[in-house]
Amino acid sequence: SFTVNYNKIKHSGSYLIIPIKEVANMAVAVIMAGGRGERLWPLSRSSRPKQFISWKRHSFFRATVDRVKPIVGVENIYVVTQKKYRELILKQAPLIPPSNIIVEPQGKNTAPCIGLAAVIISALKNPEEIMIILPADHFIGDEEAFQKLIRFACRVANDNFLVTLGITPLYPHTGYGYIHYGDSYYKEEIEAFKVLKFTEKPDLETARKYLKEGRYLWNSGIFIWKARVILEEMRKYMPDLYQGLMKIKESIGTPQEKEVMSEVFKNLENISIDYGIMEKTDRALVIPADIKWSDVGSWAALEEILKKDQQGNIVFNKHLGIDTQNCIIWTKKPVVTLGIKNLVVVETDDVIFLMPKSHSQRVRLVIEALKEEEEFKKLL
């Protein structure tokens, strides 16, 4: 039971009337926390990836939990992760029920991750449950604006749409995917627009064109939809994944559950929800979001969320810089620098890493090289 608080939403020329609290009561958050954050190596490691590293008071993961908790309540927060991170999750967010930790048998990208969460939530709660899908490793500076947008997105998703937040672009970024949007579809103080196309990471000239046209948003990787609706789209566009998920659903609560899940995941395609569903569906709507967002996808991205000194440096320990400009210096010992510019300098217990800041998107080349050198594999 609840006190009805009605809200009007314009939909194709008419108004839908949706009880706000009813929608909120049927929402859960699904935090994807199994990634490795390779582009922040060597700080981010396979044993403790970037979502679990404390930057200020808390880790990105804990900040994600705290950000969504006022919307759904801690008992409705689910986390999809790998087995080796389960105890770390419970330590950083002890109020999350242990039964809400969904362990993937192996990482197979976001489409299987989200599909697994959808079948479990459908089986244990309700197929009509609205899922708020959140990466665990993003920074959001304006949490009040984020919560307002998510509540609106839940109301839109209640009408069987696949909703995403699109970040208002600040400059022609080549490391993000883009969302091309069309006409307004829902409107309150906030608007949701029809998605015309999800586009891949562009080159610089194309990114500049997108900004000039003004109808493109950065792809945030934040999604809101009903469990039933995303599974319907998987049945339509990813039938192999859907069939595997149905096998898992049938096994939930049986002694064979783990065995079935492991066998199914072993044969699933490694594919993102963007490729698998969002580039194909005709149900997608996007809400423009100005929430001081960053996916913190590289060392250079720290400039978007951390303060610089007078010389443009970001420093995490004692530093004496002489003619040192626009550097990122994360070290355990005091550092003295002379005459350097635009460098990233990182020291951990077992390695020192240096690179030009312009190479931030190329750190995965280092990861691949480490895998090939036996004496360096321990640094992964």
C-alpha positions as YAML, in Angstrom:
chain: A
units: angstrom
residues:
- id: 1
  name: SER
  ca: [0.00, 0.00, 0.00]
- id: 2
  name: PHE
  ca: [1.13, 3.57, -0.62]
- id: 3
  name: THR
  ca: [-0.05, 7.12, -0.76]
- id: 4
  name: VAL
  ca: [-0.65, 7.96, -4.42]
- id: 5
  name: ASN
  ca: [1.33, 10.96, -5.67]
- id: 6
  name: TYR
  ca: [0.48, 11.47, -9.31]
- id: 7
  name: ASN
  ca: [2.77, 12.88, -11.95]
- id: 8
  name: LYS
  ca: [1.93, 13.82, -15.53]
- id: 9
  name: ILE
  ca: [4.21, 12.78, -18.38]
- id: 10
  name: LYS
  ca: [3.63, 13.85, -21.96]
- id: 11
  name: HIS
  ca: [3.66, 10.88, -24.31]
- id: 12
  name: SER
  ca: [2.99, 11.22, -28.03]
- id: 13
  name: GLY
  ca: [0.67, 14.18, -27.57]
- id: 14
  name: SER
  ca: [-1.21, 12.84, -24.55]
- id: 15
  name: TYR
  ca: [-0.42, 12.48, -20.86]
- id: 16
  name: LEU
  ca: [0.29, 9.32, -18.93]
- id: 17
  name: ILE
  ca: [-0.50, 9.49, -15.22]
- id: 18
  name: ILE
  ca: [1.90, 7.35, -13.19]
- id: 19
  name: PRO
  ca: [1.92, 7.07, -9.39]
- id: 20
  name: ILE
  ca: [5.47, 8.16, -8.55]
- id: 21
  name: LYS
  ca: [5.90, 6.15, -5.38]
- id: 22
  name: GLU
  ca: [4.58, 2.97, -7.02]
- id: 23
  name: VAL
  ca: [7.30, 3.19, -9.66]
- id: 24
  name: ALA
  ca: [9.98, 3.86, -7.04]
- id: 25
  name: ASN
  ca: [8.86, 0.83, -5.02]
- id: 26
  name: MET
  ca: [9.46, -1.42, -8.01]
- id: 27
  name: ALA
  ca: [13.04, -0.34, -8.75]
- id: 28
  name: VAL
  ca: [16.30, -2.07, -7.95]
- id: 29
  name: ALA
  ca: [19.87, -0.97, -8.61]
- id: 30
  name: VAL
  ca: [22.28, -3.32, -10.35]
- id: 31
  name: ILE
  ca: [25.91, -2.28, -9.92]
- id: 32
  name: MET
  ca: [28.36, -3.87, -12.36]
- id: 33
  name: ALA
  ca: [31.58, -4.32, -10.37]
- id: 34
  name: GLY
  ca: [33.53, -7.04, -12.16]
- id: 35
  name: GLY
  ca: [35.75, -4.94, -14.44]
- id: 36
  name: ARG
  ca: [39.53, -4.59, -14.16]
- id: 37
  name: GLY
  ca: [40.11, -0.91, -14.97]
- id: 38
  name: GLU
  ca: [43.24, -1.69, -16.97]
- id: 39
  name: ARG
  ca: [43.86, 1.87, -18.17]
- id: 40
  name: LEU
  ca: [44.64, 2.95, -14.59]
- id: 41
  name: TRP
  ca: [47.44, 0.39, -14.27]
- id: 42
  name: PRO
  ca: [49.59, 0.06, -12.18]
- id: 43
  name: LEU
  ca: [47.30, 1.44, -9.46]
- id: 44
  name: SER
  ca: [44.43, -0.70, -10.69]
- id: 45
  name: ARG
  ca: [45.30, -4.42, -10.54]
- id: 46
  name: SER
  ca: [43.41, -7.65, -11.06]
- id: 47
  name: SER
  ca: [43.37, -8.16, -7.27]
- id: 48
  name: ARG
  ca: [42.02, -4.66, -6.58]
- id: 49
  name: PRO
  ca: [40.66, -2.89, -9.66]
- id: 50
  name: LYS
  ca: [39.92, 0.80, -9.86]
- id: 51
  name: GLN
  ca: [36.33, 0.60, -8.56]
- id: 52
  name: PHE
  ca: [37.65, -0.52, -5.15]
- id: 53
  name: ILE
  ca: [40.50, 1.99, -4.80]
- id: 54
  name: SER
  ca: [39.86, 4.78, -2.28]
- id: 55
  name: TRP
  ca: [40.41, 8.20, -3.82]
- id: 56
  name: LYS
  ca: [39.03, 10.55, -1.20]
- id: 57
  name: ARG
  ca: [36.91, 9.15, 1.60]
- id: 58
  name: HIS
  ca: [35.54, 6.16, -0.29]
- id: 59
  name: SER
  ca: [36.09, 4.07, -3.39]
- id: 60
  name: PHE
  ca: [34.15, 4.62, -6.61]
- id: 61
  name: PHE
  ca: [32.15, 1.48, -5.79]
- id: 62
  name: ARG
  ca: [31.12, 2.73, -2.35]
- id: 63
  name: ALA
  ca: [30.25, 6.13, -3.82]
- id: 64
  name: THR
  ca: [28.00, 4.38, -6.38]
- id: 65
  name: VAL
  ca: [26.21, 2.52, -3.57]
- id: 66
  name: ASP
  ca: [25.71, 5.70, -1.55]
- id: 67
  name: ARG
  ca: [24.48, 7.59, -4.62]
- id: 68
  name: VAL
  ca: [21.68, 5.16, -5.48]
- id: 69
  name: LYS
  ca: [20.72, 4.13, -1.93]
- id: 70
  name: PRO
  ca: [18.27, 7.05, -1.41]
- id: 71
  name: ILE
  ca: [16.37, 5.96, -4.53]
- id: 72
  name: VAL
  ca: [15.94, 2.21, -3.98]
- id: 73
  name: GLY
  ca: [17.07, 1.46, -0.42]
- id: 74
  name: VAL
  ca: [20.07, -0.69, 0.43]
- id: 75
  name: GLU
  ca: [18.02, -3.91, 0.43]
- id: 76
  name: ASN
  ca: [17.33, -3.38, -3.30]
- id: 77
  name: ILE
  ca: [20.94, -2.90, -4.36]
- id: 78
  name: TYR
  ca: [22.40, -5.84, -6.27]
- id: 79
  name: VAL
  ca: [26.04, -6.19, -7.31]
- id: 80
  name: VAL
  ca: [27.26, -8.34, -10.20]
- id: 81
  name: THR
  ca: [30.91, -9.22, -9.82]
- id: 82
  name: GLN
  ca: [33.58, -11.92, -9.85]
- id: 83
  name: LYS
  ca: [34.05, -14.37, -7.00]
- id: 84
  name: LYS
  ca: [37.40, -12.85, -5.95]
- id: 85
  name: TYR
  ca: [35.78, -9.44, -5.30]
- id: 86
  name: ARG
  ca: [32.83, -10.67, -3.22]
- id: 87
  name: GLU
  ca: [34.44, -10.17, 0.19]
- id: 88
  name: LEU
  ca: [35.85, -6.80, -0.85]
- id: 89
  name: ILE
  ca: [32.34, -5.68, -1.80]
- id: 90
  name: LEU
  ca: [30.88, -6.76, 1.52]
- id: 91
  name: LYS
  ca: [33.70, -5.04, 3.38]
- id: 92
  name: GLN
  ca: [33.25, -1.73, 1.55]
- id: 93
  name: ALA
  ca: [29.43, -1.83, 1.63]
- id: 94
  name: PRO
  ca: [28.50, -4.05, 4.61]
- id: 95
  name: LEU
  ca: [24.82, -3.07, 4.59]
- id: 96
  name: ILE
  ca: [24.22, -4.78, 1.24]
- id: 97
  name: PRO
  ca: [22.63, -8.20, 1.89]
- id: 98
  name: PRO
  ca: [25.14, -10.95, 0.99]
- id: 99
  name: SER
  ca: [22.38, -12.67, -1.01]
- id: 100
  name: ASN
  ca: [22.33, -9.61, -3.29]
- id: 101
  name: ILE
  ca: [25.85, -10.30, -4.56]
- id: 102
  name: ILE
  ca: [25.53, -12.02, -7.96]
- id: 103
  name: VAL
  ca: [28.73, -13.84, -8.88]
- id: 104
  name: GLU
  ca: [29.42, -14.39, -12.58]
- id: 105
  name: PRO
  ca: [31.23, -17.65, -13.37]
- id: 106
  name: GLN
  ca: [33.45, -15.59, -15.69]
- id: 107
  name: GLY
  ca: [33.46, -12.09, -17.12]
- id: 108
  name: LYS
  ca: [31.74, -11.95, -20.51]
- id: 109
  name: ASN
  ca: [31.14, -8.19, -20.89]
- id: 110
  name: THR
  ca: [28.00, -6.23, -20.05]
- id: 111
  name: ALA
  ca: [25.28, -8.05, -22.03]
- id: 112
  name: PRO
  ca: [25.65, -11.39, -20.19]
- id: 113
  name: CYS
  ca: [26.21, -9.52, -16.92]
- id: 114
  name: ILE
  ca: [22.97, -7.56, -17.27]
- id: 115
  name: GLY
  ca: [21.08, -10.59, -18.61]
- id: 116
  name: LEU
  ca: [22.10, -12.67, -15.59]
- id: 117
  name: ALA
  ca: [20.91, -9.94, -13.22]
- id: 118
  name: ALA
  ca: [17.62, -9.67, -15.15]
- id: 119
  name: VAL
  ca: [16.76, -13.38, -14.89]
- id: 120
  name: ILE
  ca: [17.67, -13.54, -11.21]
- id: 121
  name: ILE
  ca: [15.63, -10.44, -10.36]
- id: 122
  name: SER
  ca: [12.72, -11.75, -12.49]
- id: 123
  name: ALA
  ca: [12.81, -15.10, -10.69]
- id: 124
  name: LEU
  ca: [13.31, -13.87, -7.14]
- id: 125
  name: LYS
  ca: [11.36, -10.59, -7.23]
- id: 126
  name: ASN
  ca: [9.25, -9.51, -10.21]
- id: 127
  name: PRO
  ca: [9.69, -9.44, -14.02]
- id: 128
  name: GLU
  ca: [8.19, -5.92, -13.92]
- id: 129
  name: GLU
  ca: [10.97, -4.70, -11.61]
- id: 130
  name: ILE
  ca: [12.77, -1.64, -12.97]
- id: 131
  name: MET
  ca: [16.53, -2.16, -13.09]
- id: 132
  name: ILE
  ca: [18.85, 0.82, -12.68]
- id: 133
  name: ILE
  ca: [22.10, -0.39, -14.28]
- id: 134
  name: LEU
  ca: [25.20, 1.39, -12.97]
- id: 135
  name: PRO
  ca: [28.93, 0.88, -13.60]
- id: 136
  name: ALA
  ca: [30.79, 0.71, -10.28]
- id: 137
  name: ASP
  ca: [33.75, 2.82, -11.35]
- id: 138
  name: HIS
  ca: [32.31, 6.15, -12.49]
- id: 139
  name: PHE
  ca: [32.55, 9.58, -10.89]
- id: 140
  name: ILE
  ca: [29.46, 11.78, -10.61]
- id: 141
  name: GLY
  ca: [29.96, 15.23, -9.11]
- id: 142
  name: ASP
  ca: [26.30, 16.35, -8.96]
- id: 143
  name: GLU
  ca: [24.53, 13.57, -7.10]
- id: 144
  name: GLU
  ca: [21.32, 15.53, -6.53]
- id: 145
  name: ALA
  ca: [20.90, 16.06, -10.28]
- id: 146
  name: PHE
  ca: [21.73, 12.37, -10.89]
- id: 147
  name: GLN
  ca: [19.04, 11.20, -8.46]
- id: 148
  name: LYS
  ca: [16.45, 13.51, -10.01]
- id: 149
  name: LEU
  ca: [17.23, 12.16, -13.50]
- id: 150
  name: ILE
  ca: [17.12, 8.53, -12.34]
- id: 151
  name: ARG
  ca: [13.72, 8.98, -10.71]
- id: 152
  name: PHE
  ca: [12.41, 10.48, -13.95]
- id: 153
  name: ALA
  ca: [14.03, 7.66, -15.95]
- id: 154
  name: CYS
  ca: [12.25, 5.07, -13.78]
- id: 155
  name: ARG
  ca: [8.91, 6.66, -14.59]
- id: 156
  name: VAL
  ca: [9.72, 6.59, -18.31]
- id: 157
  name: ALA
  ca: [10.97, 2.98, -18.14]
- id: 158
  name: ASN
  ca: [7.68, 2.02, -16.51]
- id: 159
  name: ASP
  ca: [6.15, 2.44, -19.98]
- id: 160
  name: ASN
  ca: [8.37, -0.36, -21.37]
- id: 161
  name: PHE
  ca: [11.19, 1.71, -22.82]
- id: 162
  name: LEU
  ca: [14.94, 1.16, -22.62]
- id: 163
  name: VAL
  ca: [16.22, 4.39, -21.09]
- id: 164
  name: THR
  ca: [19.79, 5.63, -20.90]
- id: 165
  name: LEU
  ca: [21.47, 8.76, -19.60]
- id: 166
  name: GLY
  ca: [23.49, 10.62, -22.21]
- id: 167
  name: ILE
  ca: [26.15, 12.98, -20.93]
- id: 168
  name: THR
  ca: [26.13, 16.50, -22.32]
- id: 169
  name: PRO
  ca: [29.52, 16.66, -24.12]
- id: 170
  name: LEU
  ca: [32.02, 19.26, -22.94]
- id: 171
  name: TYR
  ca: [34.56, 18.84, -25.73]
- id: 172
  name: PRO
  ca: [35.20, 16.53, -28.73]
- id: 173
  name: HIS
  ca: [36.21, 13.40, -26.78]
- id: 174
  name: THR
  ca: [37.45, 10.47, -28.89]
- id: 175
  name: GLY
  ca: [37.42, 7.92, -26.06]
- id: 176
  name: TYR
  ca: [33.62, 7.78, -25.63]
- id: 177
  name: GLY
  ca: [30.81, 6.36, -27.71]
- id: 178
  name: TYR
  ca: [28.12, 8.85, -28.71]
- id: 179
  name: ILE
  ca: [24.32, 8.78, -28.83]
- id: 180
  name: HIS
  ca: [22.57, 10.60, -31.68]
- id: 181
  name: TYR
  ca: [19.09, 11.67, -30.56]
- id: 182
  name: GLY
  ca: [15.98, 12.96, -32.29]
- id: 183
  name: ASP
  ca: [12.61, 14.31, -31.20]
- id: 184
  name: SER
  ca: [11.41, 14.79, -27.65]
- id: 185
  name: TYR
  ca: [9.28, 11.86, -26.50]
- id: 186
  name: TYR
  ca: [8.55, 12.53, -22.82]
- id: 187
  name: LYS
  ca: [8.66, 15.92, -21.17]
- id: 188
  name: GLU
  ca: [8.42, 17.29, -17.64]
- id: 189
  name: GLU
  ca: [11.04, 19.66, -16.30]
- id: 190
  name: ILE
  ca: [13.28, 16.96, -17.79]
- id: 191
  name: GLU
  ca: [13.03, 15.52, -21.32]
- id: 192
  name: ALA
  ca: [13.63, 12.10, -22.82]
- id: 193
  name: PHE
  ca: [14.43, 11.90, -26.53]
- id: 194
  name: LYS
  ca: [14.17, 9.17, -29.12]
- id: 195
  name: VAL
  ca: [17.52, 7.53, -29.80]
- id: 196
  name: LEU
  ca: [18.39, 7.60, -33.49]
- id: 197
  name: LYS
  ca: [21.71, 5.80, -33.29]
- id: 198
  name: PHE
  ca: [24.46, 4.62, -30.97]
- id: 199
  name: THR
  ca: [27.78, 5.45, -32.60]
- id: 200
  name: GLU
  ca: [31.28, 4.13, -31.97]
- id: 201
  name: LYS
  ca: [34.21, 6.10, -30.59]
- id: 202
  name: PRO
  ca: [34.89, 8.68, -33.31]
- id: 203
  name: ASP
  ca: [38.07, 10.23, -34.63]
- id: 204
  name: LEU
  ca: [38.72, 13.85, -33.66]
- id: 205
  name: GLU
  ca: [37.22, 15.36, -36.81]
- id: 206
  name: THR
  ca: [33.99, 13.36, -36.37]
- id: 207
  name: ALA
  ca: [33.79, 14.24, -32.66]
- id: 208
  name: ARG
  ca: [34.08, 17.94, -33.54]
- id: 209
  name: LYS
  ca: [31.28, 17.49, -36.08]
- id: 210
  name: TYR
  ca: [29.08, 15.87, -33.42]
- id: 211
  name: LEU
  ca: [29.58, 18.79, -31.05]
- id: 212
  name: LYS
  ca: [28.82, 21.32, -33.77]
- id: 213
  name: GLU
  ca: [25.59, 19.56, -34.73]
- id: 214
  name: GLY
  ca: [24.47, 19.58, -31.09]
- id: 215
  name: ARG
  ca: [22.34, 16.41, -31.22]
- id: 216
  name: TYR
  ca: [24.92, 14.02, -29.78]
- id: 217
  name: LEU
  ca: [25.59, 12.92, -26.21]
- id: 218
  name: TRP
  ca: [28.34, 10.85, -24.62]
- id: 219
  name: ASN
  ca: [27.32, 7.27, -23.86]
- id: 220
  name: SER
  ca: [27.36, 6.99, -20.04]
- id: 221
  name: GLY
  ca: [26.77, 3.24, -19.75]
- id: 222
  name: ILE
  ca: [23.91, 3.95, -17.31]
- id: 223
  name: PHE
  ca: [20.64, 2.22, -18.23]
- id: 224
  name: ILE
  ca: [17.13, 1.98, -16.79]
- id: 225
  name: TRP
  ca: [14.55, -0.61, -17.88]
- id: 226
  name: LYS
  ca: [12.24, -3.35, -16.69]
- id: 227
  name: ALA
  ca: [13.73, -6.83, -16.28]
- id: 228
  name: ARG
  ca: [11.03, -8.23, -18.54]
- id: 229
  name: VAL
  ca: [11.65, -5.67, -21.27]
- id: 230
  name: ILE
  ca: [15.42, -6.18, -21.52]
- id: 231
  name: LEU
  ca: [14.90, -9.95, -21.64]
- id: 232
  name: GLU
  ca: [12.35, -9.49, -24.45]
- id: 233
  name: GLU
  ca: [14.93, -7.50, -26.41]
- id: 234
  name: MET
  ca: [17.55, -10.18, -25.77]
- id: 235
  name: ARG
  ca: [15.16, -12.82, -27.07]
- id: 236
  name: LYS
  ca: [14.72, -10.74, -30.22]
- id: 237
  name: TYR
  ca: [18.28, -9.58, -30.89]
- id: 238
  name: MET
  ca: [20.49, -12.01, -28.92]
- id: 239
  name: PRO
  ca: [18.67, -15.37, -29.09]
- id: 240
  name: ASP
  ca: [21.70, -17.46, -28.07]
- id: 241
  name: LEU
  ca: [22.21, -15.38, -24.93]
- id: 242
  name: TYR
  ca: [18.48, -15.51, -24.19]
- id: 243
  name: GLN
  ca: [18.34, -19.30, -24.47]
- id: 244
  name: GLY
  ca: [21.30, -19.60, -22.11]
- id: 245
  name: LEU
  ca: [19.69, -17.25, -19.63]
- id: 246
  name: MET
  ca: [16.47, -19.28, -19.68]
- id: 247
  name: LYS
  ca: [18.47, -22.40, -18.77]
- id: 248
  name: ILE
  ca: [19.93, -20.49, -15.84]
- id: 249
  name: LYS
  ca: [16.48, -19.26, -14.81]
- id: 250
  name: GLU
  ca: [15.13, -22.82, -14.72]
- id: 251
  name: SER
  ca: [18.01, -23.89, -12.45]
- id: 252
  name: ILE
  ca: [17.67, -21.09, -9.88]
- id: 253
  name: GLY
  ca: [17.11, -22.56, -6.43]
- id: 254
  name: THR
  ca: [18.10, -26.08, -7.48]
- id: 255
  name: PRO
  ca: [21.29, -27.98, -6.53]
- id: 256
  name: GLN
  ca: [22.40, -27.66, -10.17]
- id: 257
  name: GLU
  ca: [22.28, -23.84, -10.25]
- id: 258
  name: LYS
  ca: [26.04, -23.17, -10.10]
- id: 259
  name: GLU
  ca: [26.87, -25.98, -12.50]
- id: 260
  name: VAL
  ca: [24.29, -24.81, -15.06]
- id: 261
  name: MET
  ca: [25.40, -21.18, -14.76]
- id: 262
  name: SER
  ca: [29.05, -22.13, -15.27]
- id: 263
  name: GLU
  ca: [28.27, -24.28, -18.30]
- id: 264
  name: VAL
  ca: [26.09, -21.60, -19.90]
- id: 265
  name: PHE
  ca: [28.59, -18.78, -19.35]
- id: 266
  name: LYS
  ca: [31.41, -20.83, -20.81]
- id: 267
  name: ASN
  ca: [29.66, -20.75, -24.20]
- id: 268
  name: LEU
  ca: [28.34, -17.17, -24.20]
- id: 269
  name: GLU
  ca: [29.64, -14.54, -26.58]
- id: 270
  name: ASN
  ca: [31.72, -11.78, -25.01]
- id: 271
  name: ILE
  ca: [29.66, -8.74, -26.04]
- id: 272
  name: SER
  ca: [28.53, -5.41, -24.62]
- id: 273
  name: ILE
  ca: [24.92, -4.38, -24.14]
- id: 274
  name: ASP
  ca: [25.58, -1.50, -26.54]
- id: 275
  name: TYR
  ca: [26.52, -3.80, -29.44]
- id: 276
  name: GLY
  ca: [24.05, -6.52, -28.56]
- id: 277
  name: ILE
  ca: [20.91, -4.48, -27.86]
- id: 278
  name: MET
  ca: [21.16, -0.69, -27.86]
- id: 279
  name: GLU
  ca: [22.44, -0.39, -31.45]
- id: 280
  name: LYS
  ca: [19.48, -2.48, -32.68]
- id: 281
  name: THR
  ca: [16.45, -1.77, -30.52]
- id: 282
  name: ASP
  ca: [13.67, 0.64, -31.44]
- id: 283
  name: ARG
  ca: [12.67, 1.08, -27.78]
- id: 284
  name: ALA
  ca: [15.59, 3.30, -26.73]
- id: 285
  name: LEU
  ca: [15.14, 6.76, -25.21]
- id: 286
  name: VAL
  ca: [17.91, 9.01, -23.90]
- id: 287
  name: ILE
  ca: [17.83, 11.65, -21.19]
- id: 288
  name: PRO
  ca: [20.49, 14.39, -21.50]
- id: 289
  name: ALA
  ca: [22.44, 14.58, -18.25]
- id: 290
  name: ASP
  ca: [24.64, 17.36, -16.94]
- id: 291
  name: ILE
  ca: [25.86, 15.66, -13.76]
- id: 292
  name: LYS
  ca: [29.65, 16.31, -13.73]
- id: 293
  name: TRP
  ca: [30.27, 12.76, -14.93]
- id: 294
  name: SER
  ca: [33.47, 10.93, -15.80]
- id: 295
  name: ASP
  ca: [34.14, 7.25, -16.41]
- id: 296
  name: VAL
  ca: [37.69, 7.87, -15.14]
- id: 297
  name: GLY
  ca: [38.85, 5.73, -18.03]
- id: 298
  name: SER
  ca: [42.46, 6.88, -18.06]
- id: 299
  name: TRP
  ca: [45.09, 8.65, -15.99]
- id: 300
  name: ALA
  ca: [44.46, 11.85, -17.94]
- id: 301
  name: ALA
  ca: [40.76, 11.65, -16.97]
- id: 302
  name: LEU
  ca: [41.72, 12.45, -13.37]
- id: 303
  name: GLU
  ca: [42.02, 16.06, -14.52]
- id: 304
  name: GLU
  ca: [38.23, 16.09, -14.83]
- id: 305
  name: ILE
  ca: [37.62, 15.27, -11.17]
- id: 306
  name: LEU
  ca: [40.65, 16.37, -9.12]
- id: 307
  name: LYS
  ca: [42.10, 19.78, -8.33]
- id: 308
  name: LYS
  ca: [45.36, 20.96, -9.85]
- id: 309
  name: ASP
  ca: [48.07, 23.05, -8.24]
- id: 310
  name: GLN
  ca: [49.16, 26.42, -9.63]
- id: 311
  name: GLN
  ca: [51.35, 24.72, -12.24]
- id: 312
  name: GLY
  ca: [48.53, 22.46, -13.43]
- id: 313
  name: ASN
  ca: [49.86, 19.36, -11.66]
- id: 314
  name: ILE
  ca: [47.79, 16.74, -9.83]
- id: 315
  name: VAL
  ca: [49.87, 15.37, -6.96]
- id: 316
  name: PHE
  ca: [49.07, 12.65, -4.40]
- id: 317
  name: ASN
  ca: [52.08, 13.00, -2.08]
- id: 318
  name: LYS
  ca: [54.80, 15.48, -1.20]
- id: 319
  name: HIS
  ca: [56.19, 17.02, -4.35]
- id: 320
  name: LEU
  ca: [58.80, 19.67, -5.04]
- id: 321
  name: GLY
  ca: [58.40, 20.71, -8.65]
- id: 322
  name: ILE
  ca: [60.80, 23.04, -10.41]
- id: 323
  name: ASP
  ca: [59.62, 24.09, -13.86]
- id: 324
  name: THR
  ca: [57.15, 21.17, -13.73]
- id: 325
  name: GLN
  ca: [53.80, 21.61, -15.46]
- id: 326
  name: ASN
  ca: [50.62, 19.66, -16.19]
- id: 327
  name: CYS
  ca: [51.82, 16.37, -14.68]
- id: 328
  name: ILE
  ca: [50.00, 13.66, -12.73]
- id: 329
  name: ILE
  ca: [52.19, 12.35, -9.92]
- id: 330
  name: TRP
  ca: [50.96, 9.46, -7.75]
- id: 331
  name: THR
  ca: [53.78, 8.18, -5.56]
- id: 332
  name: LYS
  ca: [54.44, 6.63, -2.15]
- id: 333
  name: LYS
  ca: [57.65, 8.61, -1.58]
- id: 334
  name: PRO
  ca: [58.26, 12.37, -1.84]
- id: 335
  name: VAL
  ca: [59.15, 13.36, -5.41]
- id: 336
  name: VAL
  ca: [61.37, 16.12, -6.78]
- id: 337
  name: THR
  ca: [61.01, 16.99, -10.45]
- id: 338
  name: LEU
  ca: [62.84, 19.41, -12.72]
- id: 339
  name: GLY
  ca: [61.84, 20.59, -16.15]
- id: 340
  name: ILE
  ca: [59.14, 18.05, -17.00]
- id: 341
  name: LYS
  ca: [55.75, 18.61, -18.59]
- id: 342
  name: ASN
  ca: [52.68, 16.52, -19.39]
- id: 343
  name: LEU
  ca: [53.91, 13.32, -17.74]
- id: 344
  name: VAL
  ca: [52.21, 10.66, -15.66]
- id: 345
  name: VAL
  ca: [54.41, 9.31, -12.85]
- id: 346
  name: VAL
  ca: [53.03, 6.42, -10.77]
- id: 347
  name: GLU
  ca: [54.74, 4.50, -7.98]
- id: 348
  name: THR
  ca: [53.27, 1.45, -6.23]
- id: 349
  name: ASP
  ca: [54.90, -1.08, -3.90]
- id: 350
  name: ASP
  ca: [56.33, -3.10, -6.75]
- id: 351
  name: VAL
  ca: [56.70, -0.91, -9.84]
- id: 352
  name: ILE
  ca: [57.30, 2.63, -11.14]
- id: 353
  name: PHE
  ca: [55.48, 3.69, -14.30]
- id: 354
  name: LEU
  ca: [56.10, 6.76, -16.47]
- id: 355
  name: MET
  ca: [54.41, 7.89, -19.69]
- id: 356
  name: PRO
  ca: [53.41, 11.01, -21.60]
- id: 357
  name: LYS
  ca: [49.91, 12.03, -20.59]
- id: 358
  name: SER
  ca: [48.92, 11.90, -24.26]
- id: 359
  name: HIS
  ca: [49.41, 8.10, -24.14]
- id: 360
  name: SER
  ca: [46.74, 7.57, -21.47]
- id: 361
  name: GLN
  ca: [44.43, 5.65, -23.81]
- id: 362
  name: ARG
  ca: [47.27, 3.26, -24.74]
- id: 363
  name: VAL
  ca: [47.95, 1.69, -21.34]
- id: 364
  name: ARG
  ca: [46.37, -1.55, -22.51]
- id: 365
  name: LEU
  ca: [49.44, -2.00, -24.70]
- id: 366
  name: VAL
  ca: [51.42, -2.24, -21.47]
- id: 367
  name: ILE
  ca: [48.99, -4.86, -20.11]
- id: 368
  name: GLU
  ca: [49.43, -6.97, -23.24]
- id: 369
  name: ALA
  ca: [53.20, -6.67, -23.03]
- id: 370
  name: LEU
  ca: [53.20, -7.72, -19.35]
- id: 371
  name: LYS
  ca: [51.24, -10.86, -20.24]
- id: 372
  name: GLU
  ca: [54.00, -11.88, -22.65]
- id: 373
  name: GLU
  ca: [56.90, -11.46, -20.22]
- id: 374
  name: GLU
  ca: [57.05, -14.14, -17.54]
- id: 375
  name: GLU
  ca: [58.98, -12.05, -15.00]
- id: 376
  name: PHE
  ca: [56.49, -9.19, -15.32]
- id: 377
  name: LYS
  ca: [53.20, -11.14, -15.16]
- id: 378
  name: LYS
  ca: [53.08, -10.67, -11.40]
- id: 379
  name: LEU
  ca: [52.53, -6.94, -12.03]
- id: 380
  name: LEU
  ca: [49.13, -7.51, -13.64]
...
